[in-house]
Amino acid sequence: MKRVAVLGATGSIGRSTLDVVARHPEKFQVTALSAHGDVAGLKELVGQFRPATAVLTDPAAAEGFEAWCRQQGVRALVGPQGLDDIAADAGTDLVVAGIVGAAGLSSSLAAASAGKTLLLANKEAVVMAGSLLMAALARSGGRLLPLDSEHNAIFQCLPFRDGRPDLAGVDGIWLTASGGPFRGRQLAELADITPEQACAHPKWSMGRKISVDSATLMNKGLEVIEAHHLFGLSADRIQVVVHPESTIHSLVAYRDGSLLAQLGAPDMRIPIAHALGFPERIESGVRPLNLLELGALHFEPPDLETFRCLALAFEALNSGPGASIALNAANEEAVAAFLDRRLGFLGIAEVVADVLHSAGSPAVTTLADILAMDAHCRALARDRINKAS
């Protein structure tokens, strides 16, 4: 039986993970769950899965939480350090990193350093500290299984040697993008976009931050940087293609001219079930794809002028690790301001570009370097946002 800790249990990835886990009580035991401030949601999941430990990272929301956990016979941890503790706990085999943004970096590194099998949905951790994360896994003997549908698709399309993906013979990869809710629109049509419109994704059910990233195509840009670290590919071997049906989740191009693709419904339970069960295949709860109902698949190039964030991500990848940190920090601050209605939709790319070009790409070799660069770029972004307000 595999022992599973779910970080970000009340979010979209967390709940999808627990839906799959609940279908296989003979295979999985939930050992730890975490949430930031959703106390009611965390209590609900603790009651259902009975983990040994529950973590609430927001101390302001924790009144009465520890006492409630004691009544349930569950150990309670409050504050961000609790994430690192459960990620590295000896009683856990699989760590599902479902926390959005830089907040998930430390716990992902803790799991990697402890030799866990890390089921990673937190792309920002790879964007900020991909080299550190992969080095920690190599030292500890841990394994990373990607949960992003695109990277999981690539993982599924690669051959294996000695239990690891083998890129011999691979020419490059194609990341597919749905195009988001504004596919086909021109720049002038996006000036008055509201948070509600940006979060109304046509295919995927996701949290608000990642939904906005999908609307700007920044989500695909972050995935390009993530793919570089996960698969060791340079930017010129990573391509993006808009595929509105969201049926092909990504493709691997081989030197002999073959293209291998992974297809499935746009439901995160498919890549989650693949990673949880790996190397076995387990039931996900998703209805199998019916090609006859689907009928046709369409592809088009991304519009890099209208959706500038994707172009900025390629620029950051080519500029070095510091630039990727700047890109992610500025984007997180800009998206938060947009969701709070303090910044217009088009202002997201403007803030990101401004910070990326002003912060440069200094050498970052330690976690302290990364966190310092992140804090510096967030301050730059907040200053730009305040001036734009």
N, C-alpha and C positions, 0 to 999 in steps of 0.2 A: 504493500500500500504506500502511495506517495503522500508525503506530508506537505501541505501547501500553505504558504502565507500570502495573503492578498493585500497589497498596499494600494490604497485608494479604493476600498471595497464598495463604497456607496456610489461611485461614479459609473459611467457607462461601461468601461472595460471591466471594472470590478464586478458589477452585477452580471455582465455577460459571462465572465469566468465562473461565478458561483452558480449560474444557471447550468453550465456544462458539468461542473463538479457535482451538483445535486442529482444529475442523471446517472452518476456512477459511484454510489456510496461504497461499493466494494473496492474501488480503485484509489479513492482520495480521502484524506482526512484533513480538514481545515485546522491549522494550528494557531493562526494569528490573523487578525483583521485590523485594518486601520481606516480612519476617516479624518478629515480636517475639522470641520465644525458641524457636520450633520449627525448630531447626537441621536436623534430619533431613528435615522436610517441605520446607524451602527448598532443601536440596541436591537433593532429588528433582526439584523443579520446575526448578531451574537446569540440571540434566542433561537434562531433557526439552525446555526451550524456549531454552536457550543465550542468555540476555540479556547485554547488555553490562555491566550493573551489578546487583549483589545487595546488599540492605541488611538487616542484622540490628540491630534497635534496642535489644536488651538486651545491654549489654556483658558482663554476667555469663555469658552463654551463648556468647560469641564465641571461646572458646579454640580455636585451630586453624582457625577459619573463614576468616580472611584467607589463610592459607597454602593451604588447600584451593581457594579461589577462584583464586588465582594459577595453580595447577596446571591449572585449567579454562580459563584465559585470560579470566577474568571479573574486573572491578573489584569490590572489596569495600568497603563502607562500614559502619561500626559506630557505633551511637548514633542518637538521634532526628533529629539534623541531616541525616542521610542521606536521610530522607524528603523534606525540603524540597528537597534537591539534585536528587533524581530527579524530583520533581513539577514543577520549573521547568526541567529540562534541555532544551536546544534540540533535542536529537535525539528528542524525544517529541511526539506529536500528541495522544493521548488518555491521560488519567490516570484510572484507576479507583480511587476512594477507598472502599476496603472495610474500613477500620480502624474498630473499634467504639469509641465513647465520645470523650471530650475529647482523647484521644491523637491523633485524626485531624484536629484543627482546624488546626494550623499548616501541615501539608502541603496541605490543601485550599485554604487561603488562598494558599499559594505557587503552586499550579497556577493559581488564578484570576488572580492578579497577573501571571503569565507569559503570559496569553492562551491557555491551553490549553482544549481541550474536556474538561470535568470531568464524568465519569460518577460521580455522587454517591450512595453508599449510606450515608454517614456522617451520619445525621440530626442527631446531637448537634452537629456543626459548625454546622449551620443554626440550631439552637435557641439555641446560645450566641452566635453572631456572624452571624446572617442578614443584617443590614444591611451589615456590613463585607464579607461575601462577595459579595453582589450588587453592591455599589459597586465592588469590585475587578474583577469581571467586566465591568462597564460601562466602566470606564476602559481595560482591556486589550483589549477586543473579544473576550474569551473567551466560551465558551458552557457552560451547565450543562444536562446531561441527567440527569434523576432516575432512579435505579435502584430505589428502593423501589417495590414493585409498585403501591401505591396512587397515588403521585405520577406514576409512569410511565403509569398508566392515564389519569389526568387529562390528562397531556401528549398522549396519543394521541387523546383526545376533543376537543381544542381545535383550532380553525382556526388557520392561520398567515398572517402578513402580514410581508413582508420577512424571511422566515426565522425569525420569532419567534412564540411563541404569542400569539394575539389574544383578549383576554377581552371584547371588545365583544359585547354581547348575552347575556353570562353572568350568571345570577342568583345562582348559588352552586354549591358542590360537595358531594358526598356521599362520605365516606371509609368504606369497608366494613371491618368487623372480624370475624374468625372467632369471637370470643368467648373464644378460648383454651381450655385444658383444663378450666376450672372454670365454663364457661357454665352458667347455671341454678342454681348453688349459692347458698346464703344465707351471710351473713357468718359466722355461728357455725360453719359447716361448713369454714371455711378456716383455723381456728386452728392445726391440726396438720399443715399441708401441708409436705412435704419438698422439697428441691431437685430430687430425681429426679422427683417428681410434677409440679412446676412446669415442668420442662424437657421433659416429654412432650407436645409440641404435637400436636393431632389432625390437622393438615393440612400444616404446613410443617416442613421440616428446617432448623434454624437453630442458631446458637451459643447458649451457655448464658445469656449476659446478655440477648440479645434475646428468648430464649424466656421468661425470667422476666418481662421487660417485657410480653410478650404475655399472660402469665397474669394480670398485675395491670391490664391495659389501659393501662399507662403508654406502651407502644409506640404506641398509637393517639393518646394525648395528645401525645407528641412529634411525631407526624405532623401533628397539627392545627397546631402551631406552625410546623412546616416548611412546610406548605401556605400559611400566611399569608405567609411570606417569598418562597416560590417563585412564587406566583401573585398576590400583592398583594391578598389578600382579608381582610376583617375577620372577627373570630371569629363574628359572627352570620350570615355567609355560608358557614360551614363546618359541616357536620353529620356525625354518625357514626351508622351503622346496623350492627347485628350481622347478619352473613350467614354462617351456619355452613358452608355448602358451599365458601366461598372460591373461587367461580367468577367472580362479578363483582368486579373488583378496585377499582373506584371509578366514580363517575358525575359528569357535569357537567350541571347544570340550566340551561336557557336560558329567557329571558324569554317566549318564545312557548309555554312549557309542555312543550317537548321535554326528554327525559332521554337523554343519550348515555352508554352504558356500554361498558367494555372487558371482555371475558370471556376466560378461559383457564384452563388447569390451574394448580394452586398450585405452580409451579416457577419459581424465580428466573431460570432461563435465558431465559425469555420476555422480561421487561423488559431483561435484559442484552443479548440479541441485538438487540432494538429499538434500544437506545442505541448499541451498537457499530456497527451497520450504518447508522444514521440518516444521510440520509433514505431509504436503501434498506431493504428487508426481507430478512433473511437467515435461513437455517435455524438453529433453536436446539437441535435434538435432542429436543424435547418432542413427544409424541404429540398430534395435534390433538384439541380438545375434541369429544366426541360428545354432543350435546344429548339424543339419544334414550336413551342410557345414563344421563344425569344425571337426567332425569325431572322434577325440581321444584327450585325455589329458594325459600328462606325468609328472612324478614327480621324483626327485632325491635329494639326500642329498647335501648340499653345500660343496665345497672343501675348508676347512678352512686352509689348508697349502698353497695352491696357492693364495687364496683370504683371506689373513691374517687379513684384516681390520675388517671383521665380527667377528672374534675371539677376536680382540682387543676391540671391542665394548661390547661384553659380559663381558670381563675382567673389563672394566671401570664401567659397571653397578654394578658389584659385589663389586667394590672397593669404591664406594661412589660418592656423587655429584661432588666433586672436580675433580675426575678422568674423569667424563663425560665432564666437561668443558675443561680439558686438551685435551681430545680426539678430541673434536669439533674444538678447536682453532688450534691445530696442523694440523688437516686435511684441514681446510680452507686455511691455509698458504701453505701447501704442494700442494694442488690442484691448487691454483693460480700460484705457481712456475712451476708446470707441464704445465699448459696452456700457460705460458710465455716461455716454453722450457728451463727453468733453472734447472729442476729436471726431472729425468727419471720416468717412470711410476711406476716401482718397488720401487723407492725412496719414494713414498707417504707413503706406509706402514712403511718403515724404519724410516721416520721422526716421524710419529705418535707414533710408539712404543717407540722410544727414549724419546720423550717428556712425554708420559704417564708414563714411568717408572722412569724418573728423577724428574718430578714435584710432584709426590705423590698425595694424596687426602686430603688436609687440609679442615677443617670445613668451609663451606660457608653458611651463614644464611641470608645475606642481599644482595640487588642488588649491593652495593658497593663492597662486598666481591667477588661476581661473576665477576664483571667487572675487578677487580684487578687480579684475577686468570686468566681470559681470556687474559689480557694484558701481564702478566708474561709468559704464555705458548706460546703466539704468538712470543714473543721475543726469547724464547728458540728455537722455530721452525725455525725462520728466521736465527738464528745462525747456526743451523744444516744444513739448506739449503745452506747457504753461504759456509760452509765448504765442502759440497758435490759438489759444482759447479766447 
